[in-house]
Amino acid sequence: GQTAVIPMGPNYTGQYFFSLATNQILSSNSRFAYDLMFDCDADHFHIWLNTAKFMSVIRTTKTDLNSVTIQDTTGQPWYFETGDYNVDSNAIGQWYQSLTGQPASKGLVYVVSLGVDTDGNPLGTVKMQVNNFTGSEYSVTFEDFGNTQQHTITIPKDANHVYRYITFDNGGSVVDGIEPDKTLWDLCFTHYTVIFYEPYYLPYQVTGVLTNPTKVTVYVDSSVNYDSVRISDFAE
């Protein structure tokens, strides 16, 4: 048996990408280093919030970025990203009209909460539109509330990675170096968000382990002792 220690730190500010094959941390980054994740798979076009920051989003019905004000958030539901990155609970939802050819955007404006810092203080809010997907590239336009200066970020897909990442900081940019090659890493140790529904709706941050969705699946069994476990103990 082998043991691995992941140094999460007292405030759990790091994310660590780990290889079971080599028992090594392949890369690490601050969980505050990015805001959005974009699917790189050729047939997938989802956009995900950074669940490690406790981000959330309001889906407005407006298509004019300038016309959206903070008043448009009143009484509207905030959608949180869950750590399992399930398509059915994707916070932004289906931003495009159809997948005939390349995705054509609905042009809707999203109000995006950038989450909280380690002390629970808000990190700010932006409003954003997703533009049409063209030539294997995403594109988003955003601006800060109270500032009419708009910024556009172009995000090319990268077949070597699960996601591409962007930050809204300093006018916005693509953030490289977050995850290793998708064929190399198995687990990501990080903060992420879960939703409790009983006794009431409660988004909540936890620290745990996520898997590489392109190559790792997990079977859970609490009845078998670790030291005596065999493949035959698990159903197909």
LUMNU-91798 format. One line per 8 residues: number of its first residue (from 1); their letters; for each residue x, y, z of N, C-alpha, C. Coordinates in nm, 4 decimals, decimal comma, m for minus. Layout:
<marlos>
NUM	A	X/Y/Z/X/Y/Z/X/Y/Z ~ ...
</marlos>
This chain:
<marlos>
1	GQTAVIPM	0,0813/m0,1202/0,0000/0,0000/0,0000/0,0000/0,0850/0,1257/0,0000 ~ 0,0339/0,2315/m0,0644/0,1040/0,3592/m0,0691/0,0191/0,4663/m0,0021 ~ 0,0867/0,5639/0,0550/0,0190/0,6747/0,1205/0,0570/0,8049/0,0525 ~ m0,0411/0,8915/0,0348/m0,0150/1,0247/m0,0204/m0,0686/1,1285/0,0771 ~ 0,0057/1,2363/0,0975/m0,0373/1,3470/0,1818/m0,0541/1,4704/0,0933 ~ m0,1719/1,5311/0,0983/m0,1996/1,6497/0,0171/m0,2024/1,7707/0,1106 ~ m0,1087/1,8639/0,0986/m0,0964/1,9762/0,1934/m0,1967/2,0882/0,1641 ~ m0,3227/2,0681/0,2038/m0,4267/2,1645/0,1689/m0,4088/2,3002/0,2363
9	GPNYTGQY	m0,3416/2,3046/0,3503/m0,3203/2,4318/0,4189/m0,4373/2,4681/0,5083 ~ m0,4176/2,5614/0,6003/m0,5195/2,5934/0,7004/m0,6464/2,6554/0,6438 ~ m0,6364/2,7284/0,5325/m0,7536/2,7917/0,4731/m0,8004/2,7224/0,3455 ~ m0,7394/2,6089/0,3134/m0,7781/2,5301/0,1955/m0,7789/2,6157/0,0687 ~ m0,6758/2,6974/0,0516/m0,6741/2,7884/m0,0628/m0,6210/2,7230/m0,1897 ~ m0,5606/2,6041/m0,1792/m0,4998/2,5417/m0,2955/m0,5883/2,4368/m0,3606 ~ m0,5623/2,4123/m0,4893/m0,6155/2,2982/m0,5620/m0,4975/2,2133/m0,6053 ~ m0,5110/2,0816/m0,5944/m0,3996/1,9915/m0,6242/m0,4460/1,8821/m0,7185
17	FFSLATNQ	m0,3774/1,8701/m0,8316/m0,4075/1,7664/m0,9303/m0,3101/1,6509/m0,9088 ~ m0,3664/1,5306/m0,8907/m0,2896/1,4171/m0,8403/m0,2978/1,2995/m0,9363 ~ m0,1856/1,2278/m0,9506/m0,1797/1,1066/m1,0319/m0,1719/0,9842/m0,9414 ~ m0,2667/0,8931/m0,9540/m0,2603/0,7671/m0,8804/m0,1504/0,6774/m0,9354 ~ m0,1229/0,6882/m1,0654/m0,0223/0,6025/m1,1279/0,1168/0,6294/m1,0733 ~ 0,1461/0,7561/m1,0444/0,2811/0,7920/m0,9990/0,2844/0,8347/m0,8522 ~ 0,1671/0,8419/m0,7868/0,1578/0,8883/m0,6488/0,2258/1,0247/m0,6330 ~ 0,1881/1,1166/m0,7240/0,2492/1,2494/m0,7241/0,1446/1,3577/m0,7449
25	ILSSNSRF	0,1688/1,4732/m0,6826/0,0957/1,5948/m0,7168/0,1592/1,6498/m0,8437 ~ 0,0798/1,6586/m0,9503/0,1333/1,7026/m1,0793/0,1339/1,8538/m1,0932 ~ 0,0366/1,9198/m1,0328/0,0320/2,0659/m1,0376/m0,0584/2,1154/m0,9262 ~ m0,0421/2,2430/m0,8939/m0,1266/2,3043/m0,7927/m0,1483/2,4505/m0,8286 ~ m0,2558/2,5063/m0,7768/m0,2881/2,6456/m0,8043/m0,3789/2,6967/m0,6936 ~ m0,3910/2,8283/m0,6843/m0,4867/2,8888/m0,5932/m0,6272/2,8648/m0,6461 ~ m0,7202/2,8310/m0,5583/m0,8580/2,8117/m0,6032/m0,9234/2,9430/m0,6443 ~ m0,8558/3,0558/m0,6192/m0,9062/3,1870/m0,6598/m0,8469/3,2336/m0,7935
33	AYDLMFDC	m0,7739/3,1462/m0,8619/m0,6990/3,1865/m0,9814/m0,7867/3,2035/m1,1050 ~ m0,9091/3,1537/m1,1014/m0,9948/3,1596/m1,2202/m1,1401/3,1725/m1,1768 ~ m1,2271/3,2053/m1,2747/m1,3695/3,2229/m1,2475/m1,4576/3,1244/m1,3235 ~ m1,4268/3,1008/m1,4501/m1,5093/3,0124/m1,5323/m1,4253/2,9026/m1,5964 ~ m1,4920/2,7886/m1,6232/m1,4304/2,6741/m1,6905/m1,5121/2,6436/m1,8160 ~ m1,4445/2,6103/m1,9258/m1,5101/2,5853/m2,0540/m1,4748/2,4458/m2,1033 ~ m1,5767/2,3673/m2,1391/m1,5530/2,2315/m2,1883/m1,4619/2,2322/m2,3101 ~ m1,3659/2,1393/m2,3106/m1,2768/2,1256/m2,4257/m1,3139/2,0086/m2,5164
41	DADHFHIW	m1,3944/1,9153/m2,4678/m1,4381/1,8030/m2,5509/m1,5055/1,8575/m2,6768 ~ m1,4781/1,7940/m2,7897/m1,5270/1,8445/m2,9181/m1,6786/1,8541/m2,9242 ~ m1,7489/1,7689/m2,8494/m1,8948/1,7645/m2,8566/m1,9641/1,8288/m2,7373 ~ m1,8878/1,8885/m2,6468/m1,9457/1,9496/m2,5275/m1,9174/2,0996/m2,5262 ~ m2,0147/2,1772/m2,4811/m2,0030/2,3233/m2,4876/m2,0516/2,3903/m2,3592 ~ m2,0363/2,3215/m2,2466/m2,0840/2,3782/m2,1213/m1,9830/2,4781/m2,0641 ~ m2,0361/2,5740/m1,9915/m1,9546/2,6722/m1,9202/m1,9867/2,6562/m1,7722 ~ m1,8826/2,6454/m1,6895/m1,8993/2,6129/m1,5488/m1,8417/2,7240/m1,4604
49	LNTAKFMS	m1,9106/2,7502/m1,3492/m1,8568/2,8415/m1,2492/m1,7478/2,7712/m1,1692 ~ m1,6574/2,8489/m1,1140/m1,5567/2,7939/m1,0228/m1,6251/2,7653/m0,8892 ~ m1,6634/2,6404/m0,8697/m1,7359/2,6024/m0,7488/m1,6497/2,6154/m0,6240 ~ m1,5178/2,6176/m0,6397/m1,4276/2,6300/m0,5245/m1,4353/2,7678/m0,4604 ~ m1,4882/2,8671/m0,5337/m1,5021/3,0031/m0,4810/m1,6423/3,0314/m0,4283 ~ m1,7332/2,9328/m0,4387/m1,8709/2,9512/m0,3962/m1,9418/3,0531/m0,4860 ~ m1,9112/3,0471/m0,6164/m1,9729/3,1370/m0,7125/m2,1186/3,0985/m0,7372 ~ m2,1946/3,1931/m0,7919/m2,3339/3,1683/m0,8284/m2,3721/3,2634/m0,9411
57	VIRTTKTD	m2,4887/3,2394/m1,0032/m2,5271/3,3168/m1,1212/m2,6786/3,3335/m1,1255 ~ m2,7219/3,4489/m1,1761/m2,8623/3,4730/m1,2079/m2,8761/3,4730/m1,3592 ~ m2,9751/3,4024/m1,4090/m3,0036/3,3989/m1,5525/m3,1120/3,5019/m1,5825 ~ m3,0752/3,6154/m1,6388/m3,1765/3,7160/m1,6715/m3,2419/3,6808/m1,8047 ~ m3,3487/3,7520/m1,8376/m3,4148/3,7337/m1,9674/m3,3770/3,8443/m2,0652 ~ m3,2848/3,9318/m2,0247/m3,2459/4,0443/m2,1086/m3,1302/4,0066/m2,2022 ~ m3,1226/4,0788/m2,3151/m3,0156/4,0556/m2,4114/m2,9294/4,1789/m2,4343 ~ m2,9570/4,2859/m2,3609/m2,8778/4,4094/m2,3689/m2,7941/4,4204/m2,2420
65	LNSVTIQD	m2,6631/4,4049/m2,2568/m2,5744/4,4041/m2,1413/m2,5853/4,5334/m2,0615 ~ m2,5944/4,6465/m2,1307/m2,5975/4,7761/m2,0626/m2,7265/4,7982/m1,9844 ~ m2,8347/4,7334/m2,0245/m2,9637/4,7578/m1,9597/m2,9796/4,6800/m1,8293 ~ m2,8894/4,5862/m1,8008/m2,9005/4,5062/m1,6791/m2,8396/4,5836/m1,5632 ~ m2,9193/4,6010/m1,4566/m2,8733/4,6703/m1,3369/m2,8808/4,5751/m1,2178 ~ m2,8278/4,6195/m1,1067/m2,8304/4,5350/m0,9871/m2,9747/4,5083/m0,9435 ~ m3,0685/4,5956/m0,9847/m3,2094/4,5743/m0,9501/m3,2662/4,4492/m1,0180 ~ m3,2026/4,4061/m1,1280/m3,2496/4,2858/m1,1972/m3,2236/4,1588/m1,1170
73	TTGQPWYF	m3,1486/4,1706/m1,0073/m3,1238/4,0543/m0,9233/m3,2305/4,0366/m0,8157 ~ m3,3130/4,1387/m0,7942/m3,4115/4,1351/m0,6862/m3,5145/4,0249/m0,7097 ~ m3,5257/3,9348/m0,6134/m3,6252/3,8291/m0,6212/m3,5926/3,7172/m0,7181 ~ m3,4737/3,7213/m0,7788/m3,4361/3,6192/m0,8764/m3,3532/3,5090/m0,8093 ~ m3,3664/3,3857/m0,8566/m3,2904/3,2763/m0,7945/m3,1435/3,2793/m0,8360 ~ m3,0573/3,2540/m0,7398/m2,9153/3,2376/m0,7678/m2,8865/3,0889/m0,7879 ~ m2,8217/3,0538/m0,8975/m2,7868/2,9152/m0,9265/m2,6408/2,8913/m0,8860 ~ m2,6188/2,7870/m0,8056/m2,4851/2,7493/m0,7631/m2,4374/2,6294/m0,8438
81	ETGDYNVD	m2,3057/2,6224/m0,8654/m2,2452/2,5065/m0,9311/m2,2172/2,4015/m0,8256 ~ m2,2524/2,2769/m0,8526/m2,2220/2,1701/m0,7581/m2,0925/2,1004/m0,7984 ~ m2,0252/2,0417/m0,7009/m1,8929/1,9859/m0,7242/m1,8891/1,8725/m0,8227 ~ m2,0027/1,8023/m0,8444/m1,9997/1,6894/m0,9367/m2,0063/1,7333/m1,0829 ~ m2,0252/1,8639/m1,1076/m2,0325/1,9165/m1,2446/m2,1294/1,8353/m1,3301 ~ m2,2495/1,8147/m1,2756/m2,3545/1,7425/m1,3466/m2,4202/1,8373/m1,4463 ~ m2,4316/1,7927/m1,5715/m2,4885/1,8774/m1,6762/m2,6297/1,9224/m1,6397 ~ m2,7058/1,8352/m1,5749/m2,8442/1,8673/m1,5418/m2,8554/1,9807/m1,4393
89	SNAIGQWY	m2,7489/2,0046/m1,3649/m2,7527/2,1118/m1,2646/m2,6513/2,2211/m1,2952 ~ m2,6067/2,2294/m1,4203/m2,5141/2,3341/m1,4621/m2,5744/2,4716/m1,4329 ~ m2,5008/2,5564/m1,3612/m2,5558/2,6827/m1,3116/m2,5937/2,7789/m1,4239 ~ m2,5091/2,7924/m1,5239/m2,5380/2,8830/m1,6354/m2,6462/2,8251/m1,7254 ~ m2,6515/2,6946/m1,7357/m2,7530/2,6307/m1,8186/m2,7162/2,6344/m1,9661 ~ m2,8129/2,6040/m2,0508/m2,7865/2,5987/m2,1948/m2,7893/2,7399/m2,2518 ~ m2,6703/2,7934/m2,2743/m2,6586/2,9313/m2,3207/m2,6801/2,9447/m2,4716 ~ m2,6835/2,8340/m2,5427/m2,6965/2,8362/m2,6884/m2,8349/2,7863/m2,7303
97	QSLTGQPA	m2,8724/2,8211/m2,8545/m3,0054/2,7860/m2,9052/m3,0104/2,6428/m2,9562 ~ m2,9051/2,6007/m3,0249/m2,9036/2,4660/m3,0811/m2,7600/2,4273/m3,1105 ~ m2,7398/2,2989/m3,1419/m2,6066/2,2499/m3,1781/m2,5997/2,2167/m3,3267 ~ m2,6898/2,2765/m3,4063/m2,6831/2,2589/m3,5509/m2,5670/2,3431/m3,6032 ~ m2,4640/2,2743/m3,6521/m2,3414/2,3453/m3,6852/m2,2688/2,3799/m3,5564 ~ m2,2329/2,5061/m3,5384/m2,1680/2,5507/m3,4160/m2,2690/2,6255/m3,3289 ~ m2,2547/2,6166/m3,1963/m2,3562/2,6743/m3,1077/m2,3780/2,8235/m3,1297 ~ m2,5039/2,8609/m3,1500/m2,5422/3,0011/m3,1625/m2,5984/3,0475/m3,0293
105	SKGLVYVV	m2,5431/3,1540/m2,9754/m2,5818/3,2009/m2,8428/m2,7233/3,2580/m2,8414 ~ m2,7922/3,2376/m2,7296/m2,9211/3,3024/m2,7071/m2,9033/3,4509/m2,6766 ~ m2,7811/3,4904/m2,6420/m2,7528/3,6312/m2,6157/m2,8005/3,6808/m2,4815 ~ m2,8377/3,5901/m2,3919/m2,8896/3,6319/m2,2611/m2,7779/3,6852/m2,1724 ~ m2,8150/3,7767/m2,0843/m2,7196/3,8346/m1,9901/m2,7268/3,7572/m1,8589 ~ m2,6101/3,7247/m1,8051/m2,5990/3,6554/m1,6761/m2,5356/3,7498/m1,5744 ~ m2,5904/3,7503/m1,4546/m2,5288/3,8225/m1,3436/m2,4490/3,7203/m1,2640 ~ m2,3180/3,7403/m1,2558/m2,2288/3,6407/m1,1988/m2,1683/3,6915/m1,0684
113	SLGVDTDG	m2,1988/3,6235/m0,9596/m2,1325/3,6506/m0,8316/m1,9991/3,5784/m0,8324 ~ m1,8908/3,6501/m0,8006/m1,7566/3,5937/m0,8055/m1,7201/3,5151/m0,6802 ~ m1,8186/3,4932/m0,5935/m1,7955/3,4096/m0,4759/m1,7442/3,4877/m0,3573 ~ m1,6761/3,4166/m0,2668/m1,6278/3,4771/m0,1422/m1,4831/3,4390/m0,1175 ~ m1,4139/3,5228/m0,0371/m1,2763/3,4925/m0,0003/m1,2746/3,3973/0,1187 ~ m1,1571/3,3719/0,1757/m1,1450/3,2739/0,2835/m1,2172/3,3180/0,4111 ~ m1,2470/3,4493/0,4221/m1,3196/3,4997/0,5388/m1,4688/3,5155/0,5130 ~ m1,5127/3,4752/0,3929/m1,6541/3,4873/0,3593/m1,6947/3,6208/0,3030
121	NPLGTVKM	m1,5982/3,7073/0,2702/m1,6299/3,8385/0,2137/m1,6564/3,8271/0,0636 ~ m1,7582/3,8966/0,0116/m1,7904/3,8894/m0,1314/m1,6745/3,9398/m0,2176 ~ m1,6543/3,8728/m0,3323/m1,5459/3,9089/m0,4240/m1,5933/3,9934/m0,5412 ~ m1,7215/4,0292/m0,5418/m1,7710/4,1162/m0,6472/m1,8698/4,0465/m0,7391 ~ m1,9235/4,1250/m0,8329/m2,0258/4,0771/m0,9256/m2,0012/4,1384/m1,0628 ~ m2,0192/4,0581/m1,1674/m2,0105/4,1096/m1,3042/m2,1356/4,0654/m1,3801 ~ m2,1599/4,1320/m1,4932/m2,2643/4,0862/m1,5846/m2,1977/4,0427/m1,7137 ~ m2,2509/3,9355/m1,7741/m2,1790/3,8687/m1,8829/m2,2761/3,8166/m1,9882
129	QVNNFTGS	m2,2320/3,8214/m2,1131/m2,2996/3,7558/m2,2245/m2,2056/3,6555/m2,2877 ~ m2,2612/3,5432/m2,3309/m2,1832/3,4460/m2,4079/m2,2111/3,4708/m2,5548 ~ m2,1062/3,4891/m2,6322/m2,1216/3,5146/m2,7750/m2,1268/3,3819/m2,8515 ~ m2,1456/3,3884/m2,9812/m2,1507/3,2670/m3,0624/m2,0180/3,1916/m3,0562 ~ m2,0267/3,0598/m3,0631/m1,9080/2,9745/m3,0691/m1,8682/2,9623/m3,2155 ~ m1,7464/3,0024/m3,2492/m1,7017/2,9977/m3,3888/m1,5577/2,9502/m3,3969 ~ m1,5295/2,8675/m3,4932/m1,3926/2,8256/m3,5201/m1,3239/2,7627/m3,4019 ~ m1,3954/2,6794/m3,3261/m1,3440/2,6080/m3,2083/m1,3105/2,7024/m3,0933
137	EYSVTFED	m1,3733/2,8217/m3,0908/m1,3465/2,9187/m2,9854/m1,4758/2,9685/m2,9201 ~ m1,4733/2,9740/m2,7870/m1,5773/3,0442/m2,7127/m1,5432/3,1939/m2,7116 ~ m1,6454/3,2733/m2,6775/m1,6227/3,4161/m2,6587/m1,7256/3,4689/m2,5591 ~ m1,6791/3,5462/m2,4612/m1,7703/3,6084/m2,3651/m1,7379/3,7569/m2,3556 ~ m1,8415/3,8364/m2,3345/m1,8273/3,9801/m2,3129/m1,8832/4,0124/m2,1750 ~ m1,8124/4,0950/m2,0981/m1,8578/4,1249/m1,9630/m1,8214/4,2678/m1,9246 ~ m1,8869/4,3155/m1,8190/m1,8505/4,4440/m1,7605/m1,8875/4,4415/m1,6127 ~ m1,8174/4,5237/m1,5353/m1,8481/4,5378/m1,3939/m1,9694/4,6279/m1,3771
145	FGNTQQHT	m2,0464/4,6054/m1,2724/m2,1569/4,6960/m1,2427/m2,1018/4,8341/m1,2100 ~ m2,1655/4,9379/m1,2658/m2,1204/5,0737/m1,2428/m2,0087/5,1160/m1,3365 ~ m1,9702/5,0266/m1,4291/m1,8637/5,0581/m1,5235/m1,9088/5,0122/m1,6610 ~ m1,9235/5,1044/m1,7547/m1,9764/5,0708/m1,8870/m1,8689/5,0203/m1,9825 ~ m1,7443/5,0087/m1,9354/m1,6389/4,9560/m2,0211/m1,6530/4,8047/m2,0330 ~ m1,6717/4,7581/m2,1568/m1,6903/4,6164/m2,1808/m1,5598/4,5500/m2,2217 ~ m1,5467/4,4236/m2,1845/m1,4287/4,3441/m2,2181/m1,4747/4,2133/m2,2820 ~ m1,4042/4,1695/m2,3825/m1,4342/4,0428/m2,4493/m1,3145/3,9501/m2,4395
153	ITIPKDAN	m1,3405/3,8250/m2,4027/m1,2356/3,7238/m2,3918/m1,2669/3,6124/m2,4916 ~ m1,1687/3,5715/m2,5684/m1,1805/3,4584/m2,6600/m1,1095/3,3394/m2,5995 ~ m1,1773/3,2245/m2,5973/m1,1242/3,1056/m2,5303/m1,1213/2,9885/m2,6274 ~ m1,0071/2,9550/m2,6857/m0,9996/2,8394/m2,7755/m1,0078/2,7089/m2,6973 ~ m1,0715/2,6089/m2,7568/m1,0690/2,4758/m2,6965/m0,9275/2,4187/m2,7062 ~ m0,8958/2,3260/m2,6161/m0,7643/2,2612/m2,6149/m0,7877/2,1129/m2,5899 ~ m0,7649/2,0301/m2,6908/m0,7952/1,8872/m2,6829/m0,7110/1,8147/m2,5789 ~ m0,6051/1,8779/m2,5302/m0,5184/1,8127/m2,4315/m0,5667/1,8307/m2,2879
161	HVYRYITF	m0,6735/1,9090/m2,2701/m0,7214/1,9379/m2,1351/m0,8713/1,9163/m2,1250 ~ m0,9192/1,8989/m2,0030/m1,0621/1,8836/m1,9791/m1,1321/2,0171/m1,9953 ~ m1,0709/2,1236/m1,9408/m1,1305/2,2567/m1,9442/m1,0259/2,3616/m1,9819 ~ m1,0762/2,4773/m2,0329/m0,9979/2,6011/m2,0361/m1,0559/2,6930/m1,9294 ~ m0,9729/2,7828/m1,8777/m1,0104/2,8634/m1,7614/m0,9917/3,0116/m1,7925 ~ m1,0808/3,0962/m1,7371/m1,0632/3,2408/m1,7509/m1,0822/3,3084/m1,6156 ~ m1,0263/3,4275/m1,6042/m1,0512/3,5155/m1,4906/m1,1114/3,6451/m1,5419 ~ m1,1957/3,7082/m1,4614/m1,2502/3,8400/m1,4942/m1,1601/3,9529/m1,4440
169	DNGGSVVD	m1,0561/3,9213/m1,3699/m0,9685/4,0233/m1,3133/m0,8961/4,1009/m1,4225 ~ m0,8753/4,2300/m1,3981/m0,7934/4,3156/m1,4850/m0,8348/4,3096/m1,6316 ~ m0,9633/4,3152/m1,6558/m1,0129/4,3148/m1,7926/m1,0336/4,1772/m1,8513 ~ m0,9994/4,0736/m1,7771/m1,0258/3,9370/m1,8195/m0,9155/3,8766/m1,9041 ~ m0,8922/3,7468/m1,8841/m0,7915/3,6757/m1,9637/m0,8081/3,5258/m1,9455 ~ m0,7524/3,4505/m2,0392/m0,7431/3,3055/m2,0258/m0,6329/3,2744/m1,9248 ~ m0,6584/3,1777/m1,8370/m0,5608/3,1380/m1,7361/m0,5105/2,9981/m1,7715 ~ m0,3859/2,9882/m1,8100/m0,3261/2,8588/m1,8429/m0,2535/2,8025/m1,7212
177	GIEPDKTL	m0,2220/2,6743/m1,7283/m0,1438/2,6120/m1,6228/m0,2246/2,5664/m1,5035 ~ m0,3577/2,5647/m1,5145/m0,4388/2,5189/m1,4015/m0,4319/2,3670/m1,3890 ~ m0,4713/2,2961/m1,4918/m0,4717/2,1496/m1,4843/m0,3650/2,0898/m1,5755 ~ m0,3112/1,9721/m1,5401/m0,2163/1,9034/m1,6278/m0,2880/1,8441/m1,7494 ~ m0,2100/1,7811/m1,8367/m0,2660/1,7064/m1,9492/m0,3727/1,6102/m1,8958 ~ m0,4864/1,6018/m1,9656/m0,5992/1,5232/m1,9149/m0,5705/1,3739/m1,9068 ~ m0,4673/1,3261/m1,9773/m0,4331/1,1837/m1,9708/m0,3505/1,1498/m1,8479 ~ m0,3045/1,2516/m1,7730/m0,2094/1,2278/m1,6645/m0,2711/1,2321/m1,5257
185	WDLCFTHY	m0,3700/1,3194/m1,5038/m0,4203/1,3363/m1,3668/m0,5479/1,2558/m1,3448 ~ m0,5670/1,2157/m1,2192/m0,6823/1,1347/m1,1818/m0,7750/1,2060/m1,0844 ~ m0,7168/1,2721/m0,9839/m0,7943/1,3322/m0,8765/m0,7578/1,4787/m0,8591 ~ m0,8561/1,5584/m0,8175/m0,8319/1,6982/m0,7830/m0,8792/1,7206/m0,6401 ~ m0,7881/1,7583/m0,5525/m0,8195/1,7882/m0,4130/m0,8478/1,9378/m0,4032 ~ m0,9678/1,9743/m0,3560/m1,0095/2,1136/m0,3663/m1,1295/2,1429/m0,2772 ~ m1,1606/2,2696/m0,2622/m1,2897/2,3153/m0,2121/m1,3924/2,2942/m0,3226 ~ m1,5172/2,2669/m0,2886/m1,6246/2,2692/m0,3867/m1,7579/2,2863/m0,3148
193	TVIFYEPY	m1,8639/2,3051/m0,3918/m1,9950/2,3360/m0,3365/m2,0874/2,2155/m0,3453 ~ m2,1601/2,1901/m0,2370/m2,2676/2,0910/m0,2376/m2,3974/2,1621/m0,1997 ~ m2,5097/2,0999/m0,2330/m2,6404/2,1565/m0,2012/m2,7144/2,0613/m0,1080 ~ m2,7554/2,1106/0,0079/m2,8430/2,0362/0,0963/m2,9869/2,0820/0,0696 ~ m3,0787/1,9872/0,0619/m3,2193/2,0203/0,0350/m3,3089/1,9970/0,1564 ~ m3,2564/1,9320/0,2589/m3,3326/1,9075/0,3812/m3,2523/1,9558/0,5020 ~ m3,3122/2,0255/0,5969/m3,4551/2,0612/0,6034/m3,4918/2,1810/0,5170 ~ m3,3921/2,2447/0,4518/m3,4200/2,3550/0,3614/m3,3042/2,3660/0,2627
201	YLPYQVTG	m3,3246/2,4440/0,1566/m3,2225/2,4608/0,0519/m3,1012/2,5339/0,1089 ~ m2,9846/2,4719/0,1017/m2,8644/2,5322/0,1598/m2,7406/2,4958/0,0776 ~ m2,6885/2,5894/m0,0039/m2,5573/2,5675/m0,0668/m2,4493/2,5747/0,0403 ~ m2,3492/2,4883/0,0308/m2,2508/2,4766/0,1388/m2,1166/2,4364/0,0801 ~ m2,0092/2,4945/0,1319/m1,8757/2,4615/0,0837/m1,8126/2,3501/0,1657 ~ m1,7493/2,2557/0,0961/m1,6779/2,1463/0,1607/m1,5393/2,1345/0,0973 ~ m1,4534/2,0569/0,1602/m1,3233/2,0251/0,1019/m1,3196/1,8755/0,0743 ~ m1,2818/1,8374/m0,0459/m1,2841/1,6962/m0,0804/m1,2102/1,6668/m0,2084
209	VLTNPTKV	m1,2541/1,5626/m0,2773/m1,1825/1,5108/m0,3930/m1,2767/1,4993/m0,5123 ~ m1,2376/1,5537/m0,6263/m1,3104/1,5396/m0,7513/m1,2288/1,4536/m0,8469 ~ m1,2955/1,3904/m0,9420/m1,2279/1,3002/m1,0350/m1,2159/1,3617/m1,1744 ~ m1,1211/1,3119/m1,2505/m1,1038/1,3510/m1,3904/m1,2186/1,2895/m1,4709 ~ m1,3114/1,3707/m1,5243/m1,4302/1,3151/m1,5881/m1,4035/1,2431/m1,7199 ~ m1,2850/1,2589/m1,7773/m1,2554/1,1941/m1,9047/m1,1983/1,0538/m1,8893 ~ m1,1558/1,0145/m1,7670/m1,0896/0,8853/m1,7552/m1,1126/0,8130/m1,6239 ~ m1,1793/0,8730/m1,5269/m1,1926/0,8121/m1,3946/m1,3395/0,7940/m1,3583
217	TVYVDSSV	m1,3745/0,6734/m1,3125/m1,5041/0,6493/m1,2512/m1,4802/0,5895/m1,1127 ~ m1,5815/0,5975/m1,0274/m1,5638/0,5589/m0,8874/m1,6755/0,4655/m0,8438 ~ m1,6396/0,3605/m0,7717/m1,7356/0,2701/m0,7092/m1,7214/0,2864/m0,5585 ~ m1,8324/0,3062/m0,4893/m1,8290/0,3307/m0,3458/m1,8851/0,2106/m0,2709 ~ m1,8124/0,1616/m0,1715/m1,8601/0,0509/m0,0881/m1,8030/0,0689/0,0520 ~ m1,8910/0,0701/0,1516/m1,8471/0,0910/0,2895/m1,8461/m0,0378/0,3706 ~ m1,8744/m0,1511/0,3057/m1,8870/m0,2765/0,3804/m1,7633/m0,3640/0,3728 ~ m1,6676/m0,3291/0,2859/m1,5498/m0,4128/0,2653/m1,4294/m0,3480/0,3326
225	NYDSVRIS	m1,3551/m0,4244/0,4089/m1,2348/m0,3742/0,4737/m1,1282/m0,3444/0,3694 ~ m1,0649/m0,2268/0,3816/m0,9678/m0,1839/0,2800/m0,8558/m0,2865/0,2605 ~ m0,8041/m0,3416/0,3687/m0,6882/m0,4308/0,3591/m0,7203/m0,5640/0,2934 ~ m0,8474/m0,5987/0,2856/m0,8828/m0,7277/0,2268/m0,9644/m0,7130/0,0987 ~ m0,9753/m0,5922/0,0455/m1,0607/m0,5692/m0,0706/m1,0048/m0,6399/m0,1942 ~ m1,0973/m0,6949/m0,2749/m1,0623/m0,7592/m0,4012/m1,1539/m0,7049/m0,5099 ~ m1,1113/m0,7154/m0,6344/m1,1943/m0,6699/m0,7463/m1,3276/m0,7429/m0,7441 ~ m1,3269/m0,8714/m0,7069/m1,4492/m0,9506/m0,7073/m1,5517/m0,9019/m0,6047
233	DFAE	m1,5114/m0,8147/m0,5118/m1,6052/m0,7594/m0,4132/m1,6997/m0,6552/m0,4755 ~ m1,6671/m0,6089/m0,5940/m1,7434/m0,5004/m0,6542/m1,8239/m0,5480/m0,7745 ~ m1,9490/m0,5092/m0,7785/m2,0347/m0,5479/m0,8894/m1,9953/m0,4719/m1,0158 ~ m2,0175/m0,5342/m1,1321/m1,9902/m0,4632/m1,2575/m2,0912/m0,3506/m1,2790
</marlos>
